[in-house]
Every structure is written in structure tokens, then in C-alpha cells.
């Protein structure tokens, strides 16, 4: 299997079977964000205790890239401090998707979940 096939498999797996999808019953931070250019939307729910994410989930609709990016990102948030989350970069998101080449429009889709998480951490419930 070449790298391109692996990329497609990871994206499709997370798109069809998103992890951490749904609304938390109890959360301390939330946000809603959308990308009007392509129609992607995401609602984020974080439970933060003593500056550490103890639970996280999302509800999203959109393209495979944005859903997969959210699924992978939200799996990785548990146990991270707010400071660690604020240091997540574009390169980190692309590496988690196993790609480094996205068109500008696709890059916006991939980064939408991270933008939503950053917004949630600024705006408490």
C-alpha cells in the first residue's frame, strides 16, 4: 500500500466511523463554527478540569477531510493541557491526516476542527 492509499484509508475510516462524535452530557467549554464556502459545520464540547481536557466530543457535518480531521483531533485531546492544545500547528493536523499536500480549500476544511477547539477554549459554556 502506498502513502496515498494509506491517506485515503485513514480519511475514509474516520469519516465513516468518527470517534468522539456526539454531544457530551456535561461540558465546560463549547463552540460552533462553520465554513460557508463548503458548508462544513462543527459543534465542539470540552470538559476541562484544572486546565486539562478530561473529555471531548463534537457534532459535525461536512466533507470527509473535516470530519476525519475532527475525529483524529478529538481523540488526541484527552489528557492535554490547554497550553498543549494551543500549540497544535497546521503541520500537526496534516501529519495526523498523513498528508502534507492539500489545496487551500481542503486545508481550511482540515483546520476547521482545530479552530473550533481554540474558540471553545476562549469562550466558556
Buried (B, 14 or more C-beta within 10 A) or exposed (E): EEEEEEBBEBBEBBBEEBBBBEEBEEBBBBBEBBBEEBEBBBBBBBBBEEEBBEBBBBBBEBBBBBBBBBBBBBBBBEEBEBEBBEEBEEEEBBEBBBBEEBEEEBBBBBBBBBBBBBBBBEEEE
